Amino acid sequence: MALIENLNLWPPSNLQRNLALNSPPKLFNFKPSATHSIRKTLHTCRCSLVNEQQQQQASFTDQEKQLIDALIGIQGRGKSASPQQLNDVERAVQVLEGQDGEGDPTSSDLIEGRWQLMFTTRPGTASPIQRTFVGVDFFSVFQEVYLRTNDPRVANIVKFSDWIGELKVEAAASIKDGKRILFQFDRAAFSFKFLPFKVPYPVPFRLLGDEAKGWLDTTYLSHSGNLRISRGNKGTTFVLQKRTDPRQKLLAAISTGTGVEEAIDEFISLSKSGAKDEPVLLEGEWQMIWSSQIETDSWLENAGNGLMGSQIVKNEQMKFLVNILPGIRFSMIGKFVKSGTKTYDVTMDDAALIGGPFGYPLEMETKINMELLYNDDKIRISKGYNNILFVHLRASDGSK
């Protein structure tokens, strides 16, 4: 196989998730006298980030943006993609593969460096090395390509966090032709930030024989060097990026659970700098993927306040829909009216438990003042019940 897709080094424990998702301890206490300097530094960093993200947006062609748009909303790097999402990605991939990208990509300097895995298919013919990497959807996965050295190599990397470290699996590489890289995995090790040495990962590469070998075809390499499409010897398709769309960065923060509110602030600052119109509440089915408030013990309270499940917006009506048990759903319907340039008054008052053709009405009412902070045809950021921040992904446009 060409790229690490999965990680099954051990069953992911609570300790692992805590290590991956919790913030590191504070090591310094700043004096009040330093506050002005700190704020000035933060302002400078924020401006630099906005400028950098504007450059990143401009670094993709229209056809490349179509692929990135198709990737927005796909979680788990393709693991949880719907058939429609897979079709959209495959169609965008085929368009780019038919475009005039970098000729002979293996001979181009643009292929060199670290690439982040954004999407991958997972055929049933995956090799043992592929199957070794199951369950890493909450970690970042990268591939390093260095062909112009005395020791050409391809390395696949699972990054646990900035302050924990990573696992790197390396392969000796060689160029077969303008598109194909041959490789053979030969070593692997953990690099932990809290240890001054690497910890070998015991994989018997020599005993794996041909299973440790493979090839990787680069079928599209952008002229900017920011996007690459590759196909592996097991039939797997990979989409990798050196630079990411600002929405992808926000979704990455949500998937790891670290720095989400800071990422939202930065993203909204960027969107305001380039926005021409106020955001509009778009119709469709919107799946909630993050909120700034942890759910309470009462699922009924969570469902009634929109803290779980999805929202369906259509014909000036809104529906909260939550799958409680197989065959049993919570439904709550209401209406919304525009109350400001980007605010809506929402009244939800028709609640029921639904099982098959039967419904059991519930006496509930929720009044919400919703403020849209950002909205496009893929992602929505809003303030809702009790000024809680919400991030929703659009599952469908509601046309069907």
WOKA-V616520 format. One record per residue. PSI is psi in whole degrees, 0 to 359 (* if undefined). BURIAL is + if it has 16 or more other C-alpha atoms within 10 Angstrom, else -. Layout:
[[PSI:BURIAL] [PSI:BURIAL]]
This chain:
[[162:+] [333:+] [143:+] [124:+] [326:+] [166:+] [114:+] [46:-] [330:-] [158:-] [126:-] [118:-] [172:-] [325:-] [316:-] [312:-] [322:-] [318:-] [321:-] [327:+] [335:+] [152:-] [151:-] [158:-] [153:-] [132:-] [342:-] [147:-] [122:-] [143:-] [152:-] [329:-] [341:-] [0:-] [316:-] [317:-] [320:-] [315:-] [320:-] [318:-] [317:-] [320:-] [317:-] [317:-] [319:-] [317:+] [320:-] [320:-] [317:+] [315:+] [319:-] [318:-] [327:+] [321:+] [322:-] [319:-] [323:-] [354:-] [1:+] [140:+] [171:-] [319:-] [323:-] [323:+] [327:+] [321:+] [316:+] [319:+] [322:+] [331:+] [332:+] [126:+] [346:+] [118:+] [158:+] [25:+] [32:+] [347:+] [324:+] [21:-] [143:+] [163:-] [321:-] [318:-] [319:+] [320:+] [318:-] [318:+] [314:+] [321:+] [317:-] [324:+] [315:+] [324:-] [314:-] [322:+] [338:+] [357:-] [170:-] [83:-] [199:+] [125:+] [144:-] [65:-] [329:+] [344:+] [358:+] [141:+] [340:-] [339:+] [344:+] [147:+] [193:-] [128:+] [138:+] [133:+] [120:+] [332:+] [144:+] [144:+] [160:+] [80:+] [158:-] [352:-] [16:-] [143:+] [168:+] [327:-] [320:+] [313:+] [344:+] [336:+] [64:+] [137:+] [30:+] [31:+] [337:+] [9:+] [159:+] [143:+] [134:+] [164:+] [132:+] [136:+] [118:+] [103:+] [342:+] [56:-] [174:-] [342:-] [77:-] [135:-] [153:+] [128:+] [135:+] [133:+] [132:+] [115:+] [117:+] [315:+] [171:+] [334:-] [357:-] [304:-] [204:+] [165:+] [127:+] [127:+] [120:+] [153:+] [139:+] [134:+] [155:+] [153:+] [125:+] [314:-] [197:-] [341:-] [330:+] [133:+] [128:+] [144:+] [161:+] [115:+] [137:+] [350:-] [157:+] [146:+] [151:+] [140:+] [104:+] [137:+] [333:-] [4:-] [140:-] [5:-] [161:-] [149:-] [113:-] [139:-] [116:-] [86:-] [124:+] [73:-] [321:+] [324:-] [338:-] [340:-] [234:-] [339:-] [340:+] [0:+] [161:+] [187:+] [161:+] [119:+] [128:+] [108:+] [345:+] [130:+] [120:+] [153:+] [336:+] [344:-] [19:+] [347:+] [138:+] [140:+] [129:+] [154:+] [135:+] [173:+] [345:+] [9:+] [8:+] [139:+] [137:+] [138:+] [123:+] [150:+] [144:+] [321:+] [146:+] [154:+] [144:+] [325:+] [324:+] [322:+] [318:+] [314:+] [328:+] [320:+] [321:+] [320:+] [328:+] [343:+] [17:+] [131:+] [35:-] [312:+] [324:+] [319:-] [323:+] [314:+] [315:-] [319:+] [316:+] [322:+] [318:+] [315:+] [326:+] [326:-] [335:-] [4:-] [137:-] [328:-] [160:-] [149:-] [149:+] [139:+] [110:+] [147:+] [159:+] [183:+] [125:+] [121:+] [125:+] [128:+] [347:+] [144:+] [156:+] [354:-] [133:-] [143:-] [145:-] [179:-] [340:-] [111:-] [329:-] [319:+] [317:-] [313:+] [318:+] [337:+] [7:+] [22:+] [6:+] [163:+] [212:+] [163:+] [135:+] [120:+] [122:+] [136:+] [47:-] [23:-] [154:+] [139:+] [131:+] [131:+] [124:+] [126:+] [111:+] [306:-] [164:-] [120:-] [356:-] [127:-] [152:+] [131:+] [137:+] [124:+] [144:+] [189:+] [157:+] [148:+] [144:-] [126:-] [354:-] [186:-] [330:-] [26:+] [152:+] [140:+] [122:+] [129:+] [115:+] [119:+] [7:+] [89:+] [149:+] [153:+] [129:+] [128:+] [107:-] [229:-] [0:-] [149:-] [143:-] [110:-] [147:-] [140:-] [98:-] [149:-] [134:-] [129:+] [129:+] [137:+] [108:+] [129:+] [124:+] [118:+] [329:+] [145:+] [126:+] [191:-] [7:-] [326:+] [146:+] [131:+] [128:+] [164:+] [131:+] [229:+] [126:+] [31:-] [28:-] [138:-] [136:+] [145:+] [123:+] [146:+] [142:+] [113:+] [329:+] [163:+] [1:+] [11:-] [342:-] [*:-]]
